[in-house]
Amino acid sequence: MVTWTTNVPATSRVTYGASAPPTQVVEGTGLATSHSLTVTGLEQCTPYLVAVTSASPGCYEVTDDLGGAYHRFTT
């Protein structure tokens, strides 16, 4: 599960994968300030790269990918 917060109601999207750039996507529904999405289909003992994206109703979209270095976790 990937979680993050925004200071205004916004959409939720997680992009993840085992190589850069990650290409698997899971999206939430609706607008929220507390975001939590479950990623699926993960392989055991595998490092993954993750980026989160949120967009406000005014189409102001922000992606946190650590400047292209990506957040990381290993299963």
PDB file with one MODEL, atoms N, CA, C and O in Angstrom:
MODEL        1
ATOM      1  N   MET A   1       0.846  -1.168   0.000  1.00  0.00           N
ATOM      2  CA  MET A   1       0.000   0.000   0.000  1.00  0.00           C
ATOM      3  C   MET A   1       0.895   1.235   0.000  1.00  0.00           C
ATOM      4  O   MET A   1       1.866   1.318   0.752  1.00  0.00           O
ATOM      5  N   VAL A   2       0.555   2.176  -0.844  1.00  0.00           N
ATOM      6  CA  VAL A   2       1.303   3.433  -0.939  1.00  0.00           C
ATOM      7  C   VAL A   2       0.387   4.543  -0.425  1.00  0.00           C
ATOM      8  O   VAL A   2      -0.756   4.661  -0.867  1.00  0.00           O
ATOM      9  N   THR A   3       0.879   5.347   0.497  1.00  0.00           N
ATOM     10  CA  THR A   3       0.074   6.423   1.082  1.00  0.00           C
ATOM     11  C   THR A   3       0.817   7.753   0.997  1.00  0.00           C
ATOM     12  O   THR A   3       2.045   7.798   1.066  1.00  0.00           O
ATOM     13  N   TRP A   4       0.050   8.837   0.845  1.00  0.00           N
ATOM     14  CA  TRP A   4       0.598  10.195   0.873  1.00  0.00           C
ATOM     15  C   TRP A   4      -0.534  11.167   1.137  1.00  0.00           C
ATOM     16  O   TRP A   4      -1.706  10.794   1.082  1.00  0.00           O
ATOM     17  N   THR A   5      -0.191  12.400   1.420  1.00  0.00           N
ATOM     18  CA  THR A   5      -1.199  13.432   1.677  1.00  0.00           C
ATOM     19  C   THR A   5      -0.966  14.623   0.754  1.00  0.00           C
ATOM     20  O   THR A   5       0.144  14.864   0.280  1.00  0.00           O
ATOM     21  N   THR A   6      -2.047  15.355   0.516  1.00  0.00           N
ATOM     22  CA  THR A   6      -1.983  16.614  -0.225  1.00  0.00           C
ATOM     23  C   THR A   6      -2.673  17.677   0.611  1.00  0.00           C
ATOM     24  O   THR A   6      -3.480  17.354   1.483  1.00  0.00           O
ATOM     25  N   ASN A   7      -2.370  18.920   0.360  1.00  0.00           N
ATOM     26  CA  ASN A   7      -2.976  19.995   1.159  1.00  0.00           C
ATOM     27  C   ASN A   7      -4.304  20.476   0.586  1.00  0.00           C
ATOM     28  O   ASN A   7      -4.968  21.310   1.201  1.00  0.00           O
ATOM     29  N   VAL A   8      -4.703  19.969  -0.572  1.00  0.00           N
ATOM     30  CA  VAL A   8      -6.011  20.266  -1.163  1.00  0.00           C
ATOM     31  C   VAL A   8      -6.594  18.958  -1.698  1.00  0.00           C
ATOM     32  O   VAL A   8      -5.837  18.033  -1.991  1.00  0.00           O
ATOM     33  N   PRO A   9      -7.909  18.857  -1.833  1.00  0.00           N
ATOM     34  CA  PRO A   9      -8.494  17.652  -2.424  1.00  0.00           C
ATOM     35  C   PRO A   9      -7.955  17.441  -3.846  1.00  0.00           C
ATOM     36  O   PRO A   9      -7.939  18.362  -4.663  1.00  0.00           O
ATOM     37  N   ALA A  10      -7.516  16.207  -4.120  1.00  0.00           N
ATOM     38  CA  ALA A  10      -6.894  15.906  -5.407  1.00  0.00           C
ATOM     39  C   ALA A  10      -7.088  14.432  -5.751  1.00  0.00           C
ATOM     40  O   ALA A  10      -7.486  13.631  -4.905  1.00  0.00           O
ATOM     41  N   THR A  11      -6.804  14.090  -6.996  1.00  0.00           N
ATOM     42  CA  THR A  11      -6.866  12.707  -7.453  1.00  0.00           C
ATOM     43  C   THR A  11      -5.666  11.929  -6.925  1.00  0.00           C
ATOM     44  O   THR A  11      -4.730  12.509  -6.374  1.00  0.00           O
ATOM     45  N   SER A  12      -5.704  10.610  -7.101  1.00  0.00           N
ATOM     46  CA  SER A  12      -4.630   9.727  -6.635  1.00  0.00           C
ATOM     47  C   SER A  12      -4.182   8.793  -7.750  1.00  0.00           C
ATOM     48  O   SER A  12      -5.007   8.134  -8.382  1.00  0.00           O
ATOM     49  N   ARG A  13      -2.871   8.734  -7.991  1.00  0.00           N
ATOM     50  CA  ARG A  13      -2.332   7.782  -8.961  1.00  0.00           C
ATOM     51  C   ARG A  13      -0.943   7.335  -8.507  1.00  0.00           C
ATOM     52  O   ARG A  13      -0.108   8.158  -8.132  1.00  0.00           O
ATOM     53  N   VAL A  14      -0.708   6.038  -8.545  1.00  0.00           N
ATOM     54  CA  VAL A  14       0.604   5.469  -8.248  1.00  0.00           C
ATOM     55  C   VAL A  14       1.117   4.807  -9.518  1.00  0.00           C
ATOM     56  O   VAL A  14       0.412   4.022 -10.152  1.00  0.00           O
ATOM     57  N   THR A  15       2.343   5.130  -9.879  1.00  0.00           N
ATOM     58  CA  THR A  15       3.018   4.484 -10.993  1.00  0.00           C
ATOM     59  C   THR A  15       4.177   3.700 -10.399  1.00  0.00           C
ATOM     60  O   THR A  15       4.976   4.250  -9.641  1.00  0.00           O
ATOM     61  N   TYR A  16       4.275   2.407 -10.741  1.00  0.00           N
ATOM     62  CA  TYR A  16       5.305   1.565 -10.136  1.00  0.00           C
ATOM     63  C   TYR A  16       5.806   0.522 -11.128  1.00  0.00           C
ATOM     64  O   TYR A  16       5.155   0.225 -12.129  1.00  0.00           O
ATOM     65  N   GLY A  17       6.969  -0.021 -10.827  1.00  0.00           N
ATOM     66  CA  GLY A  17       7.541  -1.064 -11.664  1.00  0.00           C
ATOM     67  C   GLY A  17       8.937  -1.415 -11.203  1.00  0.00           C
ATOM     68  O   GLY A  17       9.532  -0.716 -10.382  1.00  0.00           O
ATOM     69  N   ALA A  18       9.453  -2.508 -11.740  1.00  0.00           N
ATOM     70  CA  ALA A  18      10.770  -2.993 -11.340  1.00  0.00           C
ATOM     71  C   ALA A  18      11.906  -2.292 -12.080  1.00  0.00           C
ATOM     72  O   ALA A  18      13.068  -2.446 -11.703  1.00  0.00           O
ATOM     73  N   SER A  19      11.592  -1.524 -13.129  1.00  0.00           N
ATOM     74  CA  SER A  19      12.635  -0.805 -13.862  1.00  0.00           C
ATOM     75  C   SER A  19      12.149   0.603 -14.187  1.00  0.00           C
ATOM     76  O   SER A  19      10.952   0.892 -14.171  1.00  0.00           O
ATOM     77  N   ALA A  20      13.118   1.467 -14.484  1.00  0.00           N
ATOM     78  CA  ALA A  20      12.793   2.858 -14.784  1.00  0.00           C
ATOM     79  C   ALA A  20      12.577   3.040 -16.282  1.00  0.00           C
ATOM     80  O   ALA A  20      13.303   2.446 -17.080  1.00  0.00           O
ATOM     81  N   PRO A  21      11.624   3.824 -16.670  1.00  0.00           N
ATOM     82  CA  PRO A  21      10.606   4.408 -15.804  1.00  0.00           C
ATOM     83  C   PRO A  21       9.523   3.374 -15.493  1.00  0.00           C
ATOM     84  O   PRO A  21       9.208   2.533 -16.335  1.00  0.00           O
ATOM     85  N   PRO A  22       8.958   3.433 -14.293  1.00  0.00           N
ATOM     86  CA  PRO A  22       7.886   2.494 -13.959  1.00  0.00           C
ATOM     87  C   PRO A  22       6.676   2.707 -14.871  1.00  0.00           C
ATOM     88  O   PRO A  22       6.379   3.838 -15.258  1.00  0.00           O
ATOM     89  N   THR A  23       5.983   1.627 -15.210  1.00  0.00           N
ATOM     90  CA  THR A  23       4.882   1.732 -16.174  1.00  0.00           C
ATOM     91  C   THR A  23       3.556   1.180 -15.669  1.00  0.00           C
ATOM     92  O   THR A  23       2.526   1.400 -16.306  1.00  0.00           O
ATOM     93  N   GLN A  24       3.551   0.468 -14.542  1.00  0.00           N
ATOM     94  CA  GLN A  24       2.293  -0.045 -14.012  1.00  0.00           C
ATOM     95  C   GLN A  24       1.593   1.079 -13.254  1.00  0.00           C
ATOM     96  O   GLN A  24       2.235   1.849 -12.540  1.00  0.00           O
ATOM     97  N   VAL A  25       0.273   1.167 -13.413  1.00  0.00           N
ATOM     98  CA  VAL A  25      -0.477   2.286 -12.829  1.00  0.00           C
ATOM     99  C   VAL A  25      -1.686   1.770 -12.076  1.00  0.00           C
ATOM    100  O   VAL A  25      -2.380   0.863 -12.535  1.00  0.00           O
ATOM    101  N   VAL A  26      -1.933   2.357 -10.913  1.00  0.00           N
ATOM    102  CA  VAL A  26      -3.177   2.147 -10.182  1.00  0.00           C
ATOM    103  C   VAL A  26      -3.705   3.541  -9.832  1.00  0.00           C
ATOM    104  O   VAL A  26      -2.952   4.403  -9.378  1.00  0.00           O
ATOM    105  N   GLU A  27      -5.012   3.753 -10.048  1.00  0.00           N
ATOM    106  CA  GLU A  27      -5.612   5.064  -9.806  1.00  0.00           C
ATOM    107  C   GLU A  27      -6.763   4.944  -8.821  1.00  0.00           C
ATOM    108  O   GLU A  27      -7.494   3.954  -8.806  1.00  0.00           O
ATOM    109  N   GLY A  28      -6.905   5.958  -8.013  1.00  0.00           N
ATOM    110  CA  GLY A  28      -8.025   6.034  -7.097  1.00  0.00           C
ATOM    111  C   GLY A  28      -9.205   6.717  -7.766  1.00  0.00           C
ATOM    112  O   GLY A  28      -9.114   7.196  -8.896  1.00  0.00           O
ATOM    113  N   THR A  29     -10.309   6.750  -7.044  1.00  0.00           N
ATOM    114  CA  THR A  29     -11.498   7.442  -7.549  1.00  0.00           C
ATOM    115  C   THR A  29     -11.800   8.620  -6.636  1.00  0.00           C
ATOM    116  O   THR A  29     -11.595   8.546  -5.424  1.00  0.00           O
ATOM    117  N   GLY A  30     -12.277   9.677  -7.208  1.00  0.00           N
ATOM    118  CA  GLY A  30     -12.658  10.844  -6.424  1.00  0.00           C
ATOM    119  C   GLY A  30     -11.480  11.685  -5.986  1.00  0.00           C
ATOM    120  O   GLY A  30     -10.333  11.452  -6.367  1.00  0.00           O
ATOM    121  N   LEU A  31     -11.809  12.678  -5.165  1.00  0.00           N
ATOM    122  CA  LEU A  31     -10.815  13.616  -4.647  1.00  0.00           C
ATOM    123  C   LEU A  31     -10.617  13.371  -3.163  1.00  0.00           C
ATOM    124  O   LEU A  31     -11.565  13.037  -2.454  1.00  0.00           O
ATOM    125  N   ALA A  32      -9.384  13.536  -2.688  1.00  0.00           N
ATOM    126  CA  ALA A  32      -9.069  13.329  -1.274  1.00  0.00           C
ATOM    127  C   ALA A  32      -7.829  14.127  -0.913  1.00  0.00           C
ATOM    128  O   ALA A  32      -7.097  14.588  -1.789  1.00  0.00           O
ATOM    129  N   THR A  33      -7.600  14.285   0.374  1.00  0.00           N
ATOM    130  CA  THR A  33      -6.341  14.854   0.855  1.00  0.00           C
ATOM    131  C   THR A  33      -5.466  13.768   1.476  1.00  0.00           C
ATOM    132  O   THR A  33      -4.259  13.956   1.626  1.00  0.00           O
ATOM    133  N   SER A  34      -6.056  12.652   1.832  1.00  0.00           N
ATOM    134  CA  SER A  34      -5.338  11.485   2.349  1.00  0.00           C
ATOM    135  C   SER A  34      -5.473  10.370   1.314  1.00  0.00           C
ATOM    136  O   SER A  34      -6.573   9.875   1.070  1.00  0.00           O
ATOM    137  N   HIS A  35      -4.372   9.984   0.717  1.00  0.00           N
ATOM    138  CA  HIS A  35      -4.371   9.045  -0.398  1.00  0.00           C
ATOM    139  C   HIS A  35      -3.756   7.714   0.026  1.00  0.00           C
ATOM    140  O   HIS A  35      -2.747   7.684   0.731  1.00  0.00           O
ATOM    141  N   SER A  36      -4.366   6.626  -0.405  1.00  0.00           N
ATOM    142  CA  SER A  36      -3.874   5.298  -0.080  1.00  0.00           C
ATOM    143  C   SER A  36      -4.302   4.336  -1.187  1.00  0.00           C
ATOM    144  O   SER A  36      -5.493   4.087  -1.375  1.00  0.00           O
ATOM    145  N   LEU A  37      -3.332   3.801  -1.912  1.00  0.00           N
ATOM    146  CA  LEU A  37      -3.618   2.881  -3.010  1.00  0.00           C
ATOM    147  C   LEU A  37      -2.804   1.603  -2.849  1.00  0.00           C
ATOM    148  O   LEU A  37      -1.645   1.638  -2.436  1.00  0.00           O
ATOM    149  N   THR A  38      -3.422   0.482  -3.179  1.00  0.00           N
ATOM    150  CA  THR A  38      -2.765  -0.813  -3.087  1.00  0.00           C
ATOM    151  C   THR A  38      -2.187  -1.193  -4.446  1.00  0.00           C
ATOM    152  O   THR A  38      -2.886  -1.159  -5.459  1.00  0.00           O
ATOM    153  N   VAL A  39      -0.911  -1.552  -4.458  1.00  0.00           N
ATOM    154  CA  VAL A  39      -0.273  -2.037  -5.678  1.00  0.00           C
ATOM    155  C   VAL A  39      -0.331  -3.560  -5.667  1.00  0.00           C
ATOM    156  O   VAL A  39      -0.191  -4.181  -4.613  1.00  0.00           O
ATOM    157  N   THR A  40      -0.536  -4.162  -6.832  1.00  0.00           N
ATOM    158  CA  THR A  40      -0.707  -5.610  -6.914  1.00  0.00           C
ATOM    159  C   THR A  40       0.218  -6.207  -7.970  1.00  0.00           C
ATOM    160  O   THR A  40       0.865  -5.488  -8.731  1.00  0.00           O
ATOM    161  N   GLY A  41       0.266  -7.528  -7.999  1.00  0.00           N
ATOM    162  CA  GLY A  41       1.056  -8.219  -9.003  1.00  0.00           C
ATOM    163  C   GLY A  41       2.553  -8.128  -8.780  1.00  0.00           C
ATOM    164  O   GLY A  41       3.328  -8.183  -9.734  1.00  0.00           O
ATOM    165  N   LEU A  42       2.967  -7.988  -7.523  1.00  0.00           N
ATOM    166  CA  LEU A  42       4.389  -7.830  -7.219  1.00  0.00           C
ATOM    167  C   LEU A  42       5.083  -9.185  -7.106  1.00  0.00           C
ATOM    168  O   LEU A  42       4.497 -10.153  -6.621  1.00  0.00           O
ATOM    169  N   GLU A  43       6.321  -9.244  -7.552  1.00  0.00           N
ATOM    170  CA  GLU A  43       7.142 -10.444  -7.446  1.00  0.00           C
ATOM    171  C   GLU A  43       7.892 -10.439  -6.113  1.00  0.00           C
ATOM    172  O   GLU A  43       8.236  -9.377  -5.594  1.00  0.00           O
ATOM    173  N   GLN A  44       8.142 -11.624  -5.565  1.00  0.00           N
ATOM    174  CA  GLN A  44       8.891 -11.736  -4.319  1.00  0.00           C
ATOM    175  C   GLN A  44      10.338 -11.299  -4.507  1.00  0.00           C
ATOM    176  O   GLN A  44      10.916 -11.462  -5.582  1.00  0.00           O
ATOM    177  N   CYS A  45      10.911 -10.742  -3.446  1.00  0.00           N
ATOM    178  CA  CYS A  45      12.339 -10.370  -3.401  1.00  0.00           C
ATOM    179  C   CYS A  45      12.748  -9.492  -4.578  1.00  0.00           C
ATOM    180  O   CYS A  45      13.818  -9.675  -5.157  1.00  0.00           O
ATOM    181  N   THR A  46      11.896  -8.548  -4.921  1.00  0.00           N
ATOM    182  CA  THR A  46      12.141  -7.680  -6.072  1.00  0.00           C
ATOM    183  C   THR A  46      12.099  -6.215  -5.649  1.00  0.00           C
ATOM    184  O   THR A  46      11.160  -5.806  -4.966  1.00  0.00           O
ATOM    185  N   PRO A  47      13.089  -5.414  -6.035  1.00  0.00           N
ATOM    186  CA  PRO A  47      13.028  -3.972  -5.774  1.00  0.00           C
ATOM    187  C   PRO A  47      12.086  -3.296  -6.775  1.00  0.00           C
ATOM    188  O   PRO A  47      12.071  -3.630  -7.960  1.00  0.00           O
ATOM    189  N   TYR A  48      11.311  -2.348  -6.277  1.00  0.00           N
ATOM    190  CA  TYR A  48      10.366  -1.601  -7.112  1.00  0.00           C
ATOM    191  C   TYR A  48      10.607  -0.116  -7.000  1.00  0.00           C
ATOM    192  O   TYR A  48      11.067   0.372  -5.968  1.00  0.00           O
ATOM    193  N   LEU A  49      10.296   0.607  -8.071  1.00  0.00           N
ATOM    194  CA  LEU A  49      10.349   2.060  -8.133  1.00  0.00           C
ATOM    195  C   LEU A  49       8.921   2.574  -8.101  1.00  0.00           C
ATOM    196  O   LEU A  49       8.021   1.961  -8.675  1.00  0.00           O
ATOM    197  N   VAL A  50       8.712   3.706  -7.427  1.00  0.00           N
ATOM    198  CA  VAL A  50       7.358   4.234  -7.255  1.00  0.00           C
ATOM    199  C   VAL A  50       7.352   5.746  -7.416  1.00  0.00           C
ATOM    200  O   VAL A  50       8.263   6.439  -6.964  1.00  0.00           O
ATOM    201  N   ALA A  51       6.303   6.244  -8.070  1.00  0.00           N
ATOM    202  CA  ALA A  51       6.024   7.681  -8.132  1.00  0.00           C
ATOM    203  C   ALA A  51       4.547   7.874  -7.814  1.00  0.00           C
ATOM    204  O   ALA A  51       3.715   7.047  -8.186  1.00  0.00           O
ATOM    205  N   VAL A  52       4.222   8.958  -7.131  1.00  0.00           N
ATOM    206  CA  VAL A  52       2.818   9.272  -6.848  1.00  0.00           C
ATOM    207  C   VAL A  52       2.459  10.579  -7.540  1.00  0.00           C
ATOM    208  O   VAL A  52       3.274  11.498  -7.625  1.00  0.00           O
ATOM    209  N   THR A  53       1.223  10.647  -8.032  1.00  0.00           N
ATOM    210  CA  THR A  53       0.743  11.830  -8.729  1.00  0.00           C
ATOM    211  C   THR A  53      -0.631  12.204  -8.195  1.00  0.00           C
ATOM    212  O   THR A  53      -1.486  11.342  -7.994  1.00  0.00           O
ATOM    213  N   SER A  54      -0.833  13.487  -7.970  1.00  0.00           N
ATOM    214  CA  SER A  54      -2.139  14.013  -7.586  1.00  0.00           C
ATOM    215  C   SER A  54      -2.432  15.244  -8.422  1.00  0.00           C
ATOM    216  O   SER A  54      -1.535  16.020  -8.754  1.00  0.00           O
ATOM    217  N   ALA A  55      -3.715  15.410  -8.759  1.00  0.00           N
ATOM    218  CA  ALA A  55      -4.138  16.576  -9.539  1.00  0.00           C
ATOM    219  C   ALA A  55      -5.358  17.186  -8.863  1.00  0.00           C
ATOM    220  O   ALA A  55      -6.292  16.475  -8.492  1.00  0.00           O
ATOM    221  N   SER A  56      -5.346  18.493  -8.706  1.00  0.00           N
ATOM    222  CA  SER A  56      -6.493  19.202  -8.134  1.00  0.00           C
ATOM    223  C   SER A  56      -7.523  19.436  -9.239  1.00  0.00           C
ATOM    224  O   SER A  56      -7.205  19.297 -10.421  1.00  0.00           O
ATOM    225  N   PRO A  57      -8.751  19.789  -8.864  1.00  0.00           N
ATOM    226  CA  PRO A  57      -9.793  20.012  -9.874  1.00  0.00           C
ATOM    227  C   PRO A  57      -9.417  21.054 -10.933  1.00  0.00           C
ATOM    228  O   PRO A  57      -9.926  20.998 -12.052  1.00  0.00           O
ATOM    229  N   GLY A  58      -8.549  21.987 -10.605  1.00  0.00           N
ATOM    230  CA  GLY A  58      -8.111  22.991 -11.567  1.00  0.00           C
ATOM    231  C   GLY A  58      -7.023  22.489 -12.495  1.00  0.00           C
ATOM    232  O   GLY A  58      -6.391  23.277 -13.199  1.00  0.00           O
ATOM    233  N   CYS A  59      -6.799  21.170 -12.501  1.00  0.00           N
ATOM    234  CA  CYS A  59      -5.804  20.524 -13.360  1.00  0.00           C
ATOM    235  C   CYS A  59      -4.370  20.843 -12.978  1.00  0.00           C
ATOM    236  O   CYS A  59      -3.469  20.702 -13.805  1.00  0.00           O
ATOM    237  N   TYR A  60      -4.139  21.268 -11.747  1.00  0.00           N
ATOM    238  CA  TYR A  60      -2.778  21.464 -11.266  1.00  0.00           C
ATOM    239  C   TYR A  60      -2.277  20.102 -10.817  1.00  0.00           C
ATOM    240  O   TYR A  60      -2.688  19.603  -9.769  1.00  0.00           O
ATOM    241  N   GLU A  61      -1.385  19.491 -11.607  1.00  0.00           N
ATOM    242  CA  GLU A  61      -0.919  18.135 -11.344  1.00  0.00           C
ATOM    243  C   GLU A  61       0.515  18.153 -10.837  1.00  0.00           C
ATOM    244  O   GLU A  61       1.363  18.877 -11.359  1.00  0.00           O
ATOM    245  N   VAL A  62       0.778  17.338  -9.803  1.00  0.00           N
ATOM    246  CA  VAL A  62       2.116  17.233  -9.236  1.00  0.00           C
ATOM    247  C   VAL A  62       2.477  15.763  -9.121  1.00  0.00           C
ATOM    248  O   VAL A  62       1.682  14.953  -8.644  1.00  0.00           O
ATOM    249  N   THR A  63       3.695  15.422  -9.565  1.00  0.00           N
ATOM    250  CA  THR A  63       4.213  14.069  -9.426  1.00  0.00           C
ATOM    251  C   THR A  63       5.427  14.101  -8.520  1.00  0.00           C
ATOM    252  O   THR A  63       6.336  14.909  -8.712  1.00  0.00           O
ATOM    253  N   ASP A  64       5.438  13.213  -7.523  1.00  0.00           N
ATOM    254  CA  ASP A  64       6.598  13.061  -6.649  1.00  0.00           C
ATOM    255  C   ASP A  64       7.317  11.781  -7.062  1.00  0.00           C
ATOM    256  O   ASP A  64       6.882  10.677  -6.737  1.00  0.00           O
ATOM    257  N   ASP A  65       8.422  11.946  -7.781  1.00  0.00           N
ATOM    258  CA  ASP A  65       9.245  10.816  -8.198  1.00  0.00           C
ATOM    259  C   ASP A  65      10.694  10.994  -7.746  1.00  0.00           C
ATOM    260  O   ASP A  65      11.611  10.414  -8.328  1.00  0.00           O
ATOM    261  N   LEU A  66      10.888  11.797  -6.712  1.00  0.00           N
ATOM    262  CA  LEU A  66      12.221  12.099  -6.174  1.00  0.00           C
ATOM    263  C   LEU A  66      13.164  12.611  -7.260  1.00  0.00           C
ATOM    264  O   LEU A  66      14.336  12.238  -7.320  1.00  0.00           O
ATOM    265  N   GLY A  67      12.630  13.462  -8.101  1.00  0.00           N
ATOM    266  CA  GLY A  67      13.452  14.048  -9.159  1.00  0.00           C
ATOM    267  C   GLY A  67      13.955  13.037 -10.173  1.00  0.00           C
ATOM    268  O   GLY A  67      15.037  13.208 -10.734  1.00  0.00           O
ATOM    269  N   GLY A  68      13.180  11.982 -10.414  1.00  0.00           N
ATOM    270  CA  GLY A  68      13.582  10.937 -11.345  1.00  0.00           C
ATOM    271  C   GLY A  68      14.322   9.782 -10.706  1.00  0.00           C
ATOM    272  O   GLY A  68      14.600   8.786 -11.373  1.00  0.00           O
ATOM    273  N   ALA A  69      14.652   9.894  -9.407  1.00  0.00           N
ATOM    274  CA  ALA A  69      15.322   8.802  -8.696  1.00  0.00           C
ATOM    275  C   ALA A  69      14.317   7.775  -8.178  1.00  0.00           C
ATOM    276  O   ALA A  69      14.688   6.632  -7.912  1.00  0.00           O
ATOM    277  N   TYR A  70      13.074   8.159  -8.036  1.00  0.00           N
ATOM    278  CA  TYR A  70      11.944   7.318  -7.599  1.00  0.00           C
ATOM    279  C   TYR A  70      12.065   6.859  -6.143  1.00  0.00           C
ATOM    280  O   TYR A  70      13.155   6.599  -5.634  1.00  0.00           O
ATOM    281  N   HIS A  71      10.912   6.773  -5.506  1.00  0.00           N
ATOM    282  CA  HIS A  71      10.822   6.134  -4.212  1.00  0.00           C
ATOM    283  C   HIS A  71      11.028   4.645  -4.469  1.00  0.00           C
ATOM    284  O   HIS A  71      10.734   4.155  -5.560  1.00  0.00           O
ATOM    285  N   ARG A  72      11.534   3.923  -3.466  1.00  0.00           N
ATOM    286  CA  ARG A  72      11.865   2.515  -3.670  1.00  0.00           C
ATOM    287  C   ARG A  72      11.388   1.660  -2.499  1.00  0.00           C
ATOM    288  O   ARG A  72      11.361   2.098  -1.349  1.00  0.00           O
ATOM    289  N   PHE A  73      11.014   0.426  -2.833  1.00  0.00           N
ATOM    290  CA  PHE A  73      10.752  -0.589  -1.817  1.00  0.00           C
ATOM    291  C   PHE A  73      11.071  -1.946  -2.408  1.00  0.00           C
ATOM    292  O   PHE A  73      11.090  -2.115  -3.628  1.00  0.00           O
ATOM    293  N   THR A  74      11.322  -2.911  -1.538  1.00  0.00           N
ATOM    294  CA  THR A  74      11.600  -4.284  -1.967  1.00  0.00           C
ATOM    295  C   THR A  74      10.596  -5.216  -1.313  1.00  0.00           C
ATOM    296  O   THR A  74      10.329  -5.110  -0.116  1.00  0.00           O
ATOM    297  N   THR A  75      10.045  -6.122  -2.092  1.00  0.00           N
ATOM    298  CA  THR A  75       9.073  -7.078  -1.554  1.00  0.00           C
ATOM    299  C   THR A  75       9.795  -8.213  -0.847  1.00  0.00           C
ATOM    300  O   THR A  75       9.152  -9.123  -0.324  1.00  0.00           O
TER     301      THR A  75
ENDMDL
END
